[in-house]
């Protein structure tokens, strides 16, 4: 037998041996945030290993963090193209023209926390077809919901109650929250998230920030705005969709799609508890670093909800969207409100 025939025979025999697996499919993932925060670490340590385990090694994730492959605002476009990225974190708020209906989530000033927050988003996407339809039109499929922390008020001045924001200037990134602040008597300020915010706080041209507590903590906002009011019930409604390019998803074997779905179920079982523990740790760290932190009582949270007049804000938004041709805005708002109310029982 010639050398070539011998090598071919050995190669064929090796392929037939039990336990010799084909090469794993590598899924490229991009995330705009650095590794180390609760969300990014949880995805890396819990969700991605679960994908590999549930697929018996057929799928592996090659993760890129801190905007290495795409910025937050370009993530949807990047993953939808499917050229260099298979999976990405997409924030619906950053592409309101593509995801108009998913802007609804931030329109509630009070909402569920922990496991209940995850339950809310899962029910919304399962029971309201408009949401997966928006994703499908954008050429992506959602694999996993990662959610944001509650809102906190970081003030440069003593902040005994939320009534103290009246007549003062507050920065928020959300158009919903700008209306909430205005209705509560504050002066909403829109400005880019950069060093200019710190300078404005130090100069007194900005009195405070309405921002999720983890962003405030990570960016050391409490160094210049150390008086903080917070509550787990102060809903942010910020959702991070971990999506996959639709062609990549459709190209996976049925058993691999099922493995990813099982991996998500496994991750959800512990995500709520991890979020609760992490928020508690951040509040303690803020206190250790000299910030004055007070957790609002339930009646104070309800008073804030009334002050925002959020239902009026929602009605105005629905009217505006329907005028733009988003005909499902009103019906979708009603469905989400029903699920929110049911989740909060």
C-alpha positions in Angstrom: 0.0 0.0 0.0 1.4 3.4 -0.9 2.1 6.0 1.7 -0.8 8.2 0.5 -3.3 5.3 0.7 -2.0 4.4 4.2 -2.5 8.0 5.4 -6.0 8.1 4.0 -6.9 4.8 5.6 -5.6 6.0 9.0 -7.5 9.3 8.6 -10.8 7.5 7.8 -10.3 5.1 10.7 -9.7 8.0 13.1 -12.9 9.7 12.1 -14.8 6.5 12.8 -13.4 6.1 16.3 -15.8 6.8 19.2 -15.1 10.0 21.1 -13.5 11.8 18.2 -15.6 15.0 18.0 -15.9 17.5 15.2 -14.5 21.0 15.8 -16.7 23.3 17.9 -18.6 26.1 16.2 -17.1 29.4 17.5 -19.7 32.2 18.1 -18.2 35.7 18.1 -19.7 38.0 20.7 -19.3 41.7 21.3 -20.2 43.8 24.3 -19.8 47.6 24.7 -19.1 47.4 28.4 -15.8 46.2 30.0 -15.6 42.9 31.8 -16.0 43.2 35.5 -19.4 44.6 36.1 -22.2 42.4 37.4 -23.9 42.0 34.0 -20.7 41.3 32.0 -19.2 39.0 34.6 -22.5 37.0 34.9 -22.7 36.5 31.1 -19.1 35.4 31.0 -19.2 33.1 34.1 -22.7 31.7 33.9 -24.4 32.0 30.5 -21.6 31.3 28.1 -20.3 28.3 30.1 -23.9 27.0 30.2 -24.0 27.2 26.4 -20.9 25.2 26.0 -22.0 22.6 28.6 -25.5 22.2 27.2 -24.3 21.8 23.7 -21.7 19.2 24.9 -18.9 21.4 23.5 -20.4 21.8 20.0 -20.7 25.6 20.6 -18.1 27.9 22.1 -18.3 31.7 22.6 -15.4 34.0 21.7 -16.2 37.1 23.7 -14.9 40.6 23.0 -15.6 43.3 25.7 -15.4 47.1 26.1 -16.4 48.0 22.6 -13.6 46.1 21.0 -15.6 45.0 18.0 -18.5 47.5 18.1 -19.7 50.5 20.0 -23.1 50.4 21.9 -24.8 52.6 19.3 -23.5 50.5 16.4 -24.1 47.0 18.0 -27.4 46.3 16.3 -26.1 47.2 12.9 -23.0 45.1 13.4 -24.7 42.0 14.6 -27.5 42.3 12.0 -24.9 42.3 9.2 -23.4 39.1 10.6 -20.0 39.5 9.0 -17.7 39.8 12.0 -20.1 39.2 14.9 -22.6 36.5 15.6 -23.9 37.7 19.0 -24.1 41.1 20.7 -25.6 43.1 23.5 -28.2 45.5 22.0 -29.8 48.3 24.0 -33.2 49.1 22.4 -33.0 52.7 23.7 -30.1 53.4 21.4 -32.1 52.6 18.2 -35.6 54.1 18.8 -36.1 54.3 15.0 -35.7 50.6 14.7 -37.3 49.6 18.0 -40.0 52.3 18.7 -42.3 50.0 20.7 -39.5 48.9 23.0 -39.1 52.4 24.2 -42.2 51.7 26.3 -40.2 49.9 29.0 -38.8 53.1 30.5 -42.2 54.8 30.7 -42.9 53.4 34.2 -41.4 55.1 37.2 -42.0 52.1 39.5 -41.6 48.5 38.6 -40.5 45.0 39.7 -37.0 43.9 40.9 -34.8 40.8 40.8 -36.6 37.7 39.6 -39.8 39.6 39.0 -38.0 42.0 36.7 -36.8 39.1 34.6 -40.3 37.6 34.7 -41.7 40.8 33.4 -39.5 41.1 30.3 -39.9 37.4 29.5 -43.7 37.7 29.6 -43.7 40.8 27.5 -41.7 39.2 24.7 -43.6 36.0 24.9 -47.1 37.5 25.1 -46.8 40.6 22.9 -45.9 39.6 19.3 -44.9 43.2 18.4 -41.7 42.9 20.3 -40.2 39.8 18.7 -41.5 41.1 15.4 -39.4 44.3 15.8 -36.3 42.0 16.4 -37.1 39.9 13.4 -37.3 43.0 11.2 -33.9 44.0 12.5 -32.5 40.5 11.5 -31.8 39.4 15.1 -33.1 36.8 17.6 -33.0 37.4 21.3 -31.3 34.7 23.4 -31.1 36.3 26.9 -32.4 39.2 28.9 -29.9 41.1 31.0 -31.6 43.9 33.0 -30.5 47.1 34.6 -30.4 48.3 38.2 -32.9 50.8 39.7 -32.7 54.5 39.4 -30.9 56.6 42.1 -30.7 60.3 42.6 -27.2 61.6 43.1 -27.2 65.2 44.5 -24.5 67.8 45.1 -26.7 69.3 47.9 -28.4 67.7 50.9 -31.3 65.6 49.6 -33.7 64.7 52.4 -36.7 63.8 50.2 -37.5 63.8 46.5 -39.4 67.0 47.1 -36.0 68.7 47.4 -35.4 68.3 43.6 -38.0 71.1 42.9 -36.4 74.0 41.2 -33.0 72.3 40.8 -31.3 71.1 37.6 -31.0 67.3 37.0 -29.5 65.4 34.2 -30.9 62.2 32.8 -30.4 60.3 29.5 -34.0 59.2 29.1 -36.7 61.3 27.5 -39.2 59.7 29.8 -37.3 60.7 32.9 -36.9 64.2 31.6 -40.7 64.5 31.6 -40.9 62.8 35.0 -38.4 65.4 36.4 -40.3 68.3 34.9 -43.6 67.1 36.2 -42.1 66.7 39.7 -40.9 70.3 39.6 -37.3 69.9 38.7 -35.5 71.3 35.7 -34.4 68.5 33.3 -31.0 68.9 31.6 -29.9 67.0 28.6 -26.1 66.8 28.1 -23.6 64.2 26.8 -22.2 61.7 29.2 -18.6 62.9 29.5 -16.3 64.9 31.7 -18.5 67.9 31.2 -21.0 66.4 33.7 -18.4 66.3 36.5 -17.4 69.9 35.7 -21.1 71.0 35.7 -21.7 69.3 39.1 -18.6 70.9 40.6 -19.5 74.3 39.2 -23.0 74.1 40.5 -24.6 74.5 37.0 -26.0 71.0 37.5 -27.4 69.9 40.8 -27.7 66.2 40.3 -28.1 63.1 38.2 -31.0 60.7 37.8 -29.2 57.6 36.8 -29.1 53.8 37.5 -27.3 53.2 40.7 -24.6 51.0 39.2 -23.5 53.5 36.6 -23.3 56.2 39.3 -21.2 53.9 41.5 -18.9 52.7 38.7 -18.3 56.2 37.4 -17.7 57.6 40.9 -20.5 60.2 40.6 -20.8 60.2 44.4 -17.4 61.9 44.7 -19.1 65.2 43.5 -22.7 64.3 44.2 -22.6 62.4 47.5 -26.2 62.8 48.7 -28.1 59.8 47.3 -31.7 58.6 47.4 -32.4 55.1 46.1 -35.0 52.3 46.1 -35.2 48.9 44.5 -38.7 49.9 43.3 -37.5 53.0 41.3 -37.8 51.2 38.0 -35.3 52.0 35.3 -36.7 49.7 32.6 -33.2 49.3 31.0 -33.0 46.0 29.2 -29.9 44.6 27.5 -30.9 42.2 24.8 -28.3 39.5 24.1 -29.1 38.8 20.5 -27.9 36.6 17.7 -27.8 37.3 13.9 -30.9 35.6 12.5 -29.0 33.8 9.7 -26.5 32.4 12.3 -29.4 31.3 14.5 -31.3 29.7 11.5 -28.1 27.9 10.5 -27.6 26.2 13.9 -28.8 22.6 14.3 -32.0 22.2 16.2 -30.2 20.6 19.1 -27.9 23.5 19.3 -30.7 26.1 19.4 -32.3 24.0 22.1 -29.0 24.0 24.0 -28.8 27.8 24.0 -32.4 28.0 25.2 -31.6 25.6 28.1 -28.5 27.6 28.9 -30.7 30.8 29.2 -33.1 29.0 31.6 -30.2 27.9 33.8 -28.8 31.4 33.9 -32.2 33.0 34.7 -32.4 30.8 37.8 -29.7 32.7 39.6 -29.7 36.1 37.9 -32.2 37.8 40.2 -30.4 36.8 43.4 -27.1 37.9 42.0 -28.5 41.3 41.0 -30.1 41.8 44.5 -26.8 40.9 46.2 -24.7 43.1 43.9 -27.0 46.1 44.5 -26.7 45.7 48.3 -23.0 45.6 48.0 -22.8 48.7 45.9 -24.9 50.7 48.5 -22.6 49.5 51.3 -19.6 50.6 49.2 -21.1 54.0 48.5 -21.5 54.5 52.3 -18.0 53.3 53.0 -16.7 55.9 50.5 -18.4 58.7 52.4 -21.7 59.1 50.5 -24.9 59.7 52.3 -27.3 57.0 51.1 -30.9 56.6 52.1 -33.3 53.9 50.8 -36.7 55.4 50.2 -39.7 54.1 52.0 -42.6 52.5 50.0 -44.9 55.5 50.5 -42.2 57.9 49.3 -41.8 55.8 46.1 -45.6 55.9 45.6 -45.5 59.7 46.0 -42.8 59.9 43.4 -44.9 57.8 41.0 -47.8 60.1 41.4 -45.6 63.2 41.0 -44.3 62.0 37.6 -47.8 61.8 36.1 -46.4 59.0 34.0 -49.7 58.0 32.6 -50.1 61.4 31.0 -46.6 61.1 29.6 -47.4 57.7 28.2 -50.6 58.9 26.5 -48.7 61.8 24.9 -46.1 59.4 23.6 -48.7 57.1 22.2 -50.4 60.0 20.3 -47.0 61.1 18.9 -46.0 57.6 17.8 -49.4 56.9 16.1 -49.0 60.2 14.2 -45.7 58.9 13.0 -47.3 55.7 11.7 -46.6 53.4 14.6 -50.2 52.2 14.7 -49.6 49.5 17.4 -48.3 52.0 20.0 -51.6 52.3 21.9 -52.5 48.6 21.9 -48.9 47.7 22.9 -48.8 50.2 25.7 -52.0 48.7 27.1 -50.7 45.2 26.9 -47.4 46.1 28.6 -49.2 48.0 31.3 -51.4 45.0 32.0 -48.3 42.7 32.3 -46.6 45.3 34.5 -49.6 45.6 36.9 -50.0 41.8 37.0 -46.2 41.3 37.8 -46.4 43.9 40.6 -49.2 42.1 42.4 
